[in-house]
Structure formats: C-alpha cells, structure tokens
Amino acid sequence: MSAVLTASDAVRSTPAPRGAVSLSDVRRTFAGATRAVPVLRGVDLDIEPGEIIAVVGPSGCGKSTLLRLLAGLDAPSAGSVTVDGTPLRDTDERTAVAFQEPRLLPWRTITQNVQLGMPRGTARADASARVAELLDLVGLAGAASLRPREVSGGMAQRASLARALARGPEVLLLDEPFGALDALTRLRMQDLLLDIHSAEPTTVVLVTHDVEEALYLADRVLQLRAIDSDSEDSSIARVIEVPGIRPRDRADRGFTDLRAELLDGLGVDTHRSTPQETR
C-alpha cells in the first residue's frame, strides 16, 4: 500500500528557511578610564530569513559594534543575539563578514583567496566546484588566476564577496563594503549585490553611510543614534520600511520623503534653500 503525503506532512518535510536573526534588549558597554561607556542600549530587532537590513547612523553610534555582535566576534553586555533561535558562537560559521577593504592576501590568486572562505574539511573537488561557481556569480571567472595587484578595486571587492559567500552563510554581514570605491563602480556593486542575493538569498545586514544606498538595497533601514550615560534612550532611533520590490528605480520620487527623514535624523538639514547664483 503506497503512503499518502498529506499537506501537513509536506509542510513538516520542507526545511524551514535559515537565517532568522533576533536581538533582544541588546546592550554593549565598554570600560572607560573613569566610568563605563555605553555604545548600544535597548536594541530589539527581529530579521526575517532572506531580508536585507541597512544600518545607518552617525559616527560612534555603534554600527560596527552591532556588526561584531552579529558576527559572534563580540558578546553583548546584556541581552541576547540569536540566529535561528540559538546563540551565536565565536567566529560562528553561520555568519560571514565582508569589509570596506577587500583584505585579500597579495601572494594568492583570486581563486586561492576565495578558497579561504570554504568550511574546514570540505573535499577538494567540492571546494573547487563551489569556488568556480562563486567566481562565475560575481563575474570573475576570467580573473581566477590573477593576483590582487592585477585586478581593479571593484574586482577585488567582488572577490571579497565571493570569499564571504564560500561557506554558504545564513547571515552575510557587510561593513561599508563599497565605501572605498568610485561612484560608478559603487553603483555597479550595489546591483551585483542584488543579483547575488537573488541567486543565493541569504540574510544580509549592511552598514553604510550612504542613505541612497540604504534605500536602494534594503527592505528595512535601521537608524541608530549615539547614546550617553545620562539617558536611557534606545540606540534605535527608528526603523523605516522601504516600499517597493527590488530592484528599485533609483530615480523614484517616492523615496524623496524617506531620504529626507533619514537625513534629518542624521543631522543633515534638507530644508535649507540653495543660495541664488550671482551674475
């Protein structure tokens, strides 16, 4: 007699999406010369699997500290950080980080640099196939045998992204990954990130100082503010949901109000009139 697969059986047999991130009343305080220095306070946030979150805020508000907590490179002073319901561990293999600088080893080829991101114990044939797949994904198949000094800054950053993706992370953490690139290359890298996310929809947390970039790439924008010891305010100033489906139109006038809201929150006066040009 053949078994009948019911709807409930089908649901149970389908693997749950991975990469759900939860931060619950997260605080991070550092020891100062005369007193404790709070950097993050009252951070509550749930991130859905496959969601792209952009983090913006003034210098010193804790953006990089938050990313280190999500990477498992630091631990909160209070509260909890979990991925799929379990706490992060030191250098947790469920997360991967790409930085503003590619940080490629100059004596290794692009292929060898990407291989460094592969999980330990991966069979050589599997590692080679995965690296080739990633190099093709980021458009570097033709540069596989080159060394970092032989490629452009944008190509080096693409190699850095491929290396971060090599382990198949549930959460990809990006710390100003395009900040050192020229304006045109930066736009191209933003589109590449969306292409990568479409092919491998991992959860992404992106730290950026570029409001336009945040609105173009993210599902939600998390705005942090600097805090002090005399206040109990949360580090989260606001969370903005970005309308529309990616890829978005960079010229969409609907983003004007959101852009102004974010810039105002960052202390940029968007209402100042432009002085009349003198003749």
HELIX and SHEET records of a PDB file:
HELIX    1   1 ALA A    7  SER A   13  1                                   7    
HELIX    2   2 LYS A   63  ALA A   71  1                                   9    
HELIX    3   3 ILE A  110  GLN A  115  1                                   6    
HELIX    4   4 ARG A  124  LEU A  137  1                                  14    
HELIX    5   5 ALA A  141  ALA A  143  5                                   3    
HELIX    6   6 PRO A  148  GLU A  150  5                                   3    
HELIX    7   7 GLY A  153  LEU A  165  1                                  13    
HELIX    8   8 ALA A  183  ALA A  199  1                                  17    
HELIX    9   9 VAL A  211  LEU A  217  1                                   7    
HELIX   10  10 ARG A  253  PHE A  255  5                                   3    
HELIX   11  11 THR A  256  GLY A  265  1                                  10    
SHEET    1   A 4 ALA A  36  ILE A  47  0                                        
SHEET    2   A 4 VAL A  21  ALA A  31 -1                                        
SHEET    3   A 4 ALA A  78  VAL A  83 -1                                        
SHEET    4   A 4 THR A  86  PRO A  87 -1                                        
SHEET    1   B 6 THR A  95  ALA A  98  0                                        
SHEET    2   B 6 VAL A 171  ASP A 175  1                                        
SHEET    3   B 6 THR A 203  VAL A 207  1                                        
SHEET    4   B 6 ILE A  52  VAL A  56  1                                        
SHEET    5   B 6 ARG A 220  LEU A 224  1                                        
SHEET    6   B 6 ILE A 236  GLU A 241 -1                                        
END                                                                             
